[in-house]
């Protein structure tokens, strides 16, 4: 006869055990430094459980994100413990140190190891819109798209840039409508969905800055105009910037002038100041064909001084030019009509929210 004692198996997310019971379970993977973990991580996790119909969420605390500086990074054990404290009471969220146990630094390696160890689980990668915008900087980022389905959640002020980025363009045909999101874990990748969800403004960067302010006050010998200026500069990135009387109007005129000279069609300028931190202006224009889109891009690259970032030239359907204070989108007419960025910028969140209910 047995003793009646129930054997406790280690959690699969801990890196121990053989993954017993994971067959066909939908598991959301939320990776990051968690420096620190905060309510925004809970916000995304709860939305994923609700919208994607997942069974559980694993928070994969990274020993060291290769895209983030070591300076200012709390020790791994401290970040892990703090994340577990934040997630305490969330029955379906497990905070995991599996990346440290696997010795993996890159997401592509982590996913490969997890899929090998737990072949019957249905993993979905979860991330914010800011990560979608910078996804092409991740190692083997296209392999990640092909390894697991991906769910992207909007971040304040970044929806437009994320959807206009190289990753979103490259896998545009694999994007699912929100109405099909509940099936995402069952679909063979590449497959992804973008949620225009209620936005949560919390971020680890902002929390670290807020924690730093009391320290600055303690170190400050007296309140002076100089120290106030220094503190204001330190937290300036936390709020939308005001219009600066620098080179923006000249830059904008140069861009529009170049597009007009190159016979671009339907040029539209959108004023972003006070609404977002990504830029002060957005310019949208059309070329009649992929060849003209590329020609407009080449002409603009020669006309704009300084360093710029260009994405989408390999196909010529939609090119994004990031000139810092001005972001330019050049489309073929049919692609422009399909995405309708002008309308999306003004009303995407309310419209998308209505579609979710």
C-alpha positions as CSV (number, residue, x, y, z in Angstrom):
1,X,0.0,0.0,0.0
2,X,1.1,3.5,-0.6
3,X,1.8,6.0,2.1
4,X,-0.8,8.4,0.8
5,X,1.9,11.0,0.3
6,X,1.7,13.0,-3.0
7,X,5.0,13.4,-4.8
8,X,5.8,17.0,-5.6
9,X,7.3,17.4,-9.2
10,X,9.4,20.4,-10.0
11,X,7.8,23.1,-12.1
12,X,8.7,22.7,-15.8
13,X,9.3,26.4,-16.0
14,X,12.0,26.1,-13.3
15,X,14.1,24.0,-15.6
16,X,13.5,20.8,-13.7
17,X,11.2,17.9,-14.5
18,X,10.4,16.5,-17.8
19,X,7.4,18.6,-18.7
20,X,4.8,16.1,-17.5
21,X,1.3,17.5,-18.0
22,X,2.3,20.1,-20.6
23,X,0.8,18.3,-23.6
24,X,-1.3,20.7,-25.6
25,X,-1.1,23.4,-22.9
26,X,-1.0,26.9,-24.2
27,X,1.9,28.7,-22.5
28,X,2.8,32.4,-23.0
29,X,6.5,33.2,-22.7
30,X,7.2,36.8,-21.6
31,X,11.0,37.4,-21.6
32,X,13.0,40.3,-20.4
33,X,15.3,41.8,-17.9
34,X,12.5,42.6,-15.5
35,X,14.7,45.4,-14.1
36,X,12.4,45.7,-12.3
37,X,9.2,43.7,-12.8
38,X,6.1,45.9,-12.5
39,X,2.4,46.1,-13.1
40,X,2.9,46.5,-16.8
41,X,4.2,42.9,-17.0
42,X,1.1,41.8,-15.1
43,X,-1.1,43.8,-17.5
44,X,0.3,42.1,-20.6
45,X,0.1,38.6,-18.9
46,X,-3.5,39.0,-17.9
47,X,-4.4,40.2,-21.3
48,X,-2.6,37.3,-22.9
49,X,-4.5,34.8,-20.7
50,X,-7.8,36.4,-21.6
51,X,-7.3,37.2,-25.3
52,X,-5.3,34.2,-26.3
53,X,-7.0,31.6,-24.2
54,X,-3.7,30.4,-22.7
55,X,-3.3,28.1,-19.8
56,X,-0.4,29.8,-18.1
57,X,2.3,32.4,-18.5
58,X,6.1,32.0,-17.9
59,X,8.1,35.0,-17.1
60,X,11.6,34.3,-18.4
61,X,14.0,36.5,-16.4
62,X,17.1,37.1,-18.5
63,X,20.5,36.9,-16.8
64,X,21.6,39.8,-19.1
65,X,19.8,41.2,-22.1
66,X,22.4,41.6,-24.8
67,X,20.6,44.7,-26.1
68,X,20.7,46.5,-22.7
69,X,23.7,48.0,-20.9
70,X,25.1,46.2,-17.8
71,X,25.3,49.6,-16.0
72,X,22.1,50.0,-13.9
73,X,21.2,46.3,-14.2
74,X,20.3,44.9,-10.8
75,X,21.8,41.5,-9.9
76,X,19.9,38.5,-11.5
77,X,18.9,37.0,-8.1
78,X,17.5,40.3,-7.0
79,X,15.5,40.8,-10.2
80,X,14.2,37.2,-10.0
81,X,13.1,37.6,-6.4
82,X,11.4,40.9,-7.1
83,X,9.5,39.5,-10.1
84,X,8.3,36.6,-8.0
85,X,7.0,39.1,-5.4
86,X,5.2,41.1,-8.1
87,X,3.6,37.9,-9.5
88,X,2.7,36.4,-6.1
89,X,-1.0,35.5,-6.0
90,X,-1.2,35.1,-9.8
91,X,-2.0,31.4,-10.0
92,X,-1.3,31.1,-13.7
93,X,2.0,33.1,-13.8
94,X,5.3,31.3,-13.1
95,X,8.5,33.3,-12.7
96,X,11.3,31.3,-14.2
97,X,15.1,31.2,-14.0
98,X,15.3,28.6,-16.8
99,X,17.4,30.9,-19.1
100,X,20.1,31.0,-16.4
101,X,19.9,27.2,-16.1
102,X,20.1,26.7,-19.9
103,X,22.9,29.2,-20.2
104,X,21.2,31.0,-23.1
105,X,21.6,34.6,-23.8
106,X,19.5,35.0,-26.9
107,X,15.8,34.4,-27.3
108,X,16.3,32.2,-30.3
109,X,18.4,29.8,-28.3
110,X,16.0,29.8,-25.4
111,X,13.1,28.9,-27.7
112,X,15.0,26.2,-29.4
113,X,15.9,24.6,-26.0
114,X,12.3,24.9,-24.6
115,X,10.8,23.4,-27.7
116,X,13.2,20.5,-27.5
117,X,12.6,20.0,-23.8
118,X,8.8,20.4,-23.9
119,X,7.8,19.3,-27.4
120,X,4.1,18.9,-26.6
121,X,3.6,22.4,-25.2
122,X,2.1,25.1,-27.4
123,X,4.3,28.1,-26.7
124,X,3.4,31.7,-27.7
125,X,6.0,34.5,-27.5
126,X,4.6,37.7,-25.8
127,X,6.1,41.1,-26.2
128,X,5.3,44.8,-26.3
129,X,5.1,47.0,-29.4
130,X,8.5,48.6,-28.5
131,X,10.2,45.2,-29.0
132,X,8.4,44.6,-32.3
133,X,9.9,47.9,-33.5
134,X,13.5,46.8,-32.6
135,X,13.0,43.1,-33.4
136,X,15.4,43.1,-36.4
137,X,18.2,43.9,-34.0
138,X,17.6,40.6,-32.1
139,X,19.8,37.7,-33.0
140,X,18.2,35.3,-35.6
141,X,14.9,37.3,-35.3
142,X,13.4,35.7,-38.3
143,X,14.0,32.2,-36.8
144,X,12.0,33.4,-33.8
145,X,9.1,34.3,-36.0
146,X,9.2,30.8,-37.6
147,X,9.7,29.0,-34.2
148,X,6.6,30.1,-32.3
149,X,3.5,32.2,-32.7
150,X,3.9,35.8,-31.4
151,X,1.5,38.1,-29.7
152,X,2.3,41.8,-29.6
153,X,0.7,44.3,-27.2
154,X,0.6,48.0,-27.9
155,X,2.9,50.4,-25.9
156,X,2.1,54.1,-25.5
157,X,3.1,56.1,-28.5
158,X,4.7,53.1,-30.4
159,X,1.9,51.4,-32.2
160,X,2.6,53.2,-35.5
161,X,6.3,52.8,-35.5
162,X,6.1,49.1,-34.5
163,X,3.6,48.3,-37.4
164,X,5.7,50.3,-39.8
165,X,8.9,48.5,-38.9
166,X,10.9,45.9,-40.8
167,X,9.6,42.9,-38.8
168,X,6.0,43.8,-39.3
169,X,6.5,44.3,-43.0
170,X,8.6,41.2,-43.5
171,X,5.9,39.0,-41.9
172,X,2.8,41.0,-42.9
173,X,1.1,38.1,-44.5
174,X,1.4,36.0,-41.3
175,X,-0.5,38.6,-39.3
176,X,-3.8,37.4,-37.9
177,X,-6.9,39.5,-37.3
178,X,-7.6,40.1,-33.6
179,X,-10.8,38.0,-34.0
180,X,-8.6,34.9,-34.6
181,X,-6.3,35.5,-31.7
182,X,-7.8,32.8,-29.5
183,X,-6.5,30.3,-32.0
184,X,-2.9,31.7,-32.1
185,X,-1.4,28.9,-30.0
186,X,-2.8,26.3,-32.4
187,X,-1.5,27.8,-35.6
188,X,1.8,26.8,-37.2
189,X,4.2,29.7,-37.3
190,X,4.9,32.2,-38.6
191,X,1.8,33.7,-37.2
192,X,1.3,36.8,-35.1
193,X,-1.3,39.2,-33.8
194,X,-1.1,42.8,-32.7
195,X,-3.4,44.0,-29.9
196,X,-4.4,47.6,-29.7
197,X,-5.2,47.0,-26.1
198,X,-5.8,49.5,-23.3
199,X,-2.4,51.0,-22.9
200,X,-0.4,50.7,-19.6
201,X,2.2,53.5,-19.3
202,X,4.3,51.7,-16.7
203,X,7.8,50.8,-17.8
204,X,11.0,49.6,-16.0
205,X,12.9,52.7,-17.3
206,X,10.3,55.0,-15.7
207,X,10.2,53.1,-12.4
208,X,14.0,53.2,-12.2
209,X,14.0,56.9,-12.8
210,X,11.4,57.5,-10.2
211,X,13.3,55.4,-7.7
212,X,16.4,57.5,-8.4
213,X,14.8,60.8,-7.6
214,X,14.8,60.4,-3.8
215,X,18.5,59.5,-4.0
216,X,19.2,62.6,-6.0
217,X,17.3,64.7,-3.4
218,X,19.3,63.2,-0.5
219,X,22.6,63.9,-2.3
220,X,21.6,67.5,-3.2
221,X,23.1,70.0,-0.8
222,X,20.5,72.7,-1.6
223,X,17.8,73.5,-4.0
224,X,19.3,75.6,-6.7
225,X,18.5,76.5,-10.3
226,X,21.3,74.3,-11.4
227,X,20.2,71.2,-9.6
228,X,16.6,71.7,-10.7
229,X,17.8,71.9,-14.3
230,X,19.9,68.7,-13.9
231,X,16.9,66.8,-12.5
232,X,14.6,68.0,-15.3
233,X,17.1,66.9,-17.9
234,X,17.4,63.5,-16.3
235,X,13.7,62.8,-16.5
236,X,12.9,64.6,-19.7
237,X,12.5,61.4,-21.7
238,X,9.5,60.4,-19.5
239,X,7.1,62.9,-21.1
240,X,6.2,63.8,-24.7
241,X,8.5,66.5,-25.9
242,X,7.3,69.9,-26.8
243,X,8.1,71.5,-30.1
244,X,11.7,72.6,-30.2
245,X,12.7,75.7,-32.1
246,X,15.6,74.0,-33.8
247,X,16.0,72.5,-37.3
248,X,12.6,70.6,-37.4
249,X,10.8,73.1,-39.7
250,X,13.8,73.2,-42.0
251,X,14.1,69.4,-42.0
252,X,10.4,69.1,-42.7
253,X,10.6,71.5,-45.6
254,X,13.6,69.7,-47.0
255,X,11.7,66.4,-46.9
256,X,8.6,67.8,-48.5
257,X,10.6,69.6,-51.1
258,X,12.4,66.4,-52.0
259,X,9.2,64.5,-52.3
260,X,7.6,67.1,-54.4
261,X,10.6,67.4,-56.7
262,X,10.5,63.6,-57.2
263,X,6.8,63.7,-58.1
264,X,5.5,62.0,-55.0
265,X,1.7,61.9,-54.8
266,X,-0.7,62.7,-52.0
267,X,1.8,64.1,-49.5
268,X,0.3,64.4,-46.0
269,X,2.0,65.9,-43.0
270,X,0.9,64.9,-39.4
271,X,1.9,67.0,-36.4
272,X,2.9,64.6,-33.6
273,X,4.3,67.1,-31.1
274,X,2.9,66.7,-27.6
275,X,1.3,63.3,-28.6
276,X,4.3,61.0,-28.6
277,X,8.1,60.9,-28.0
278,X,9.0,59.1,-31.2
279,X,9.0,62.1,-33.5
280,X,7.6,65.6,-34.0
281,X,6.2,65.1,-37.5
282,X,5.1,62.2,-39.7
283,X,5.0,62.5,-43.5
284,X,3.1,60.1,-45.6
285,X,3.5,60.0,-49.4
286,X,2.8,57.6,-52.3
287,X,4.8,56.4,-55.4
288,X,2.9,55.0,-58.3
289,X,5.0,51.8,-58.4
290,X,7.7,50.0,-56.4
291,X,10.3,51.5,-58.7
292,X,9.1,55.0,-57.9
293,X,8.9,54.3,-54.2
294,X,12.6,53.3,-54.3
295,X,13.4,56.3,-56.4
296,X,11.7,58.7,-54.0
297,X,13.6,57.0,-51.2
298,X,17.0,57.4,-52.9
299,X,16.3,61.1,-53.7
300,X,15.3,61.7,-50.1
301,X,18.3,60.0,-48.6
302,X,20.5,62.3,-50.6
303,X,18.5,65.4,-49.6
304,X,18.4,64.8,-45.8
305,X,21.6,65.8,-43.9
306,X,22.9,63.6,-41.0
307,X,22.3,60.0,-40.1
308,X,18.9,58.4,-41.0
309,X,17.6,54.9,-40.8
310,X,15.8,53.3,-43.8
311,X,13.7,50.1,-43.7
312,X,11.8,48.3,-46.5
313,X,14.0,49.1,-49.5
314,X,14.4,45.4,-50.4
315,X,10.7,45.2,-51.5
316,X,9.7,48.8,-52.3
317,X,6.1,48.4,-51.2
318,X,6.4,50.5,-48.1
319,X,9.6,52.3,-47.1
320,X,10.1,53.8,-43.6
321,X,12.7,56.6,-43.2
322,X,13.5,57.7,-39.7
323,X,15.1,61.1,-39.7
324,X,14.8,61.5,-36.0
325,X,12.4,64.4,-35.6
326,X,10.5,63.5,-38.7
327,X,9.4,60.0,-39.8
328,X,8.6,59.4,-43.5
329,X,6.4,56.6,-44.9
330,X,6.5,56.1,-48.7
331,X,3.9,53.6,-50.0
332,X,2.6,52.1,-53.2
333,X,-1.0,53.4,-53.4
334,X,-2.6,50.0,-52.7
335,X,-0.4,49.3,-49.7
336,X,-1.1,52.8,-48.3
337,X,-4.9,52.3,-48.7
338,X,-4.7,48.9,-47.0
339,X,-2.9,50.2,-43.9
340,X,-4.3,53.7,-43.8
341,X,-1.8,55.1,-41.4
342,X,-3.3,58.5,-41.4
343,X,-6.6,57.2,-40.0
344,X,-4.9,54.7,-37.7
345,X,-2.8,57.4,-36.0
346,X,-5.9,59.5,-35.2
347,X,-8.3,56.8,-34.1
348,X,-6.7,53.3,-34.0
349,X,-7.1,52.7,-30.3
350,X,-10.8,53.5,-30.0
351,X,-11.7,51.7,-33.2
352,X,-9.6,48.6,-32.2
353,X,-11.0,48.5,-28.8
354,X,-14.5,48.5,-30.2
355,X,-13.6,45.6,-32.4
356,X,-12.5,43.6,-29.4
357,X,-15.9,43.6,-27.8
